[in-house]
Amino acid sequence: MLRFVFAPLLLLLSLLPAPAAAQVVATFYSHELGDSFPHAFVVFKGKTVTDGTPVDINYGFTPKTVTPAILLGSVAGRLDIAEPDYVADSTPQFRVTLTDAQYAAMMAVVEAWRTRPSPSYNLNRANCVHFVGELARAAGLAVTFPKRLMKKPRSYLRELMRLNPQVTPVGG
């Protein structure tokens, strides 16, 4: 008799959606040119699937000191973590939901740029746009580095969206 009572309840419970596995989402941002850096960066939010580690961090690459020297050649560079107000004043261009392996690959890129020998920032070869391009490549996206876009964060990220229709456009 109990079997007949519980069977419909079990059937109903089986129809409820299972909780979705947590994942990290990478959102690629641009910030209009000005005296604040970086002009391109990536925000990571969510939880890893494997162990549920919470993630809420962002990274960009910028010169340690903004001086006219950045126009002349290589200078000391550093990873930058943008303040919440800076992120809010920036424009999200697209987002990608990551597997744990993609997230780990992107963190390996962050670490590689963190430990680059100095001088590590070069406006023409290793700037914030190059950095986000390398992060996009680590996420498995199709990436090119057209010279005409390497100093244009918004245009570059829009080019990545064009090359990768699977990404989710956001912002403006």
Secondary structure as UniProt FT lines:
FT   HELIX           2..15
FT   STRAND          24..30
FT   STRAND          40..47
FT   TURN            49..51
FT   STRAND          54..63
FT   HELIX           68..71
FT   STRAND          77..80
FT   HELIX           84..88
FT   STRAND          91..98
FT   HELIX           100..114
FT   STRAND          121..122
FT   TURN            123..125
FT   HELIX           128..138
FT   TURN            139..140
FT   HELIX           147..149
FT   TURN            150..151
FT   HELIX           153..163
FT   TURN            165..166
FT   STRAND          168..169
//
